[in-house]
Amino acid sequence: MTRSLARSNAQFRRASTRLPLGVASNFRYWGDDRTIYIKRGRGGRIWDLDDNPYIDYRLGYGPAILGYADPRVDEAARQGMDIGGVFALSTEREFTVAERIAKMMPAAELVRFSNSGTEAVMAALRLARAYTGKESYVLVEGSYHGLFDAAMWLVALDDWDPSRTDREPAVMPYSQGVPEAVRPLVHLTPMNDANRLEDLLRRKSHEIAAMLIEPIMGNCCGITADIAYVRAVRELCDRYGVLLIIDEVKSGFRVARGGTQELMGVTADITTVAKAMANGYPIAAIGGREDIMRRYGRGVAHGGTYTAHSVALAAAEKTLEILDETAALETIAAYGRRLQAGIKRILDARGVVHCFAGHPSMGGLFFAATPPRDYRDWKRSDYSFYDALARELHEEGVLCEPDSREPWFICEAHDDSCLAETLAGFERAVDRTLE
Ligand code: PLP
């Protein structure tokens, strides 16, 4: 069976004449003959230009938490459109949305808005620097916090010998064009290793403003911090005068109303949220401790022409209301658990060793007996089976990210029929992958 991508392929050729790689974002390029162009989405499904249907577990990298074109949110967005767009002045909804965020996520005592996760994390880091008077920062290896220079650093494991305890792997930029001048400010630490973090902070805390962490790594297979680790991070940050920034851009309003902080019983100094908060409309927020957030207006710059755009804000107001006041998140988690149970039955019946990481609403599928504990673990693993399986799943109309680091996102519209079709397709895809 091969799905025709004739129209997508033609669109790729046309688009490539005007758009580098034929796309608007590098991550959307899947190869010259595999890049898909989408016609529309409804609920848990999307259709490409060739009218191939897909049950979509990417959900735009997470945002479409209620499903595509949710009528409740879209109607609210239309009302937001009616009031006019952007004014370079404030509207009443900023307060109501900030109130809702603070209720759902108590770490966000005060709130500012941004347009994207990147902008929110960038703002959070600047705020931490201003507050502490320090400039460098700690990132967890394998995490992704957006496209800005400070976040685009990787641990170089390819030519590193793990048996060498006397030498840490090098830090390298994700991208050309990231300035060398940033490198001395970056410290990387592996997830789930409090001793290493403590050692780093003992030596360098005089220069470190913040530690950034995604307790469930939404860009690395759902690798999950042990609760004891997150609590140790909190305690070490306090002890060494380092602010804790918890990046809930993917996990916020998804894994729980209060994100990973609610699940793990830890409170950040600054929190960033974005994707699930407006069901796909572009908005993000920075929330934090009052004394830190009040630095805005006392020397810390923050703004943006489109910040708190009336359409995105109205969509956020409705989406957060639904997530807070209905059982949507419980439904989503239950669908995720059912999907994982079904996948487990299929793989167990064929003797395929596997496990899940993360949370049922954003779960990583991993072909090993236990989930990776950090990026080094993930890097050492064999992901060729996942890669081959993902291709077969696409043939079946089950759309997961081809890169196994991206979890499977579940939405409220992934109903019984989506789950049943997914599992039937999964079974056939596994059998072909095993052939
Ligand atoms: N932080 C995390 C944890 C993310 O997953 C992402 C994007 O995937 C970002 C920040 C950047 O968000 P955006 O793509 O909206 O700029």
Boltz pocket constraint, residues with backbone or C-beta under 6 A from the ligand:
constraints:
  - pocket:
      binder: B
      contacts: [[A, 61], [A, 115], [A, 116], [A, 117], [A, 118], [A, 119], [A, 121], [A, 144], [A, 145], [A, 146], [A, 147], [A, 214], [A, 218], [A, 219], [A, 247], [A, 248], [A, 249], [A, 250], [A, 274]]
      max_distance: 6.0
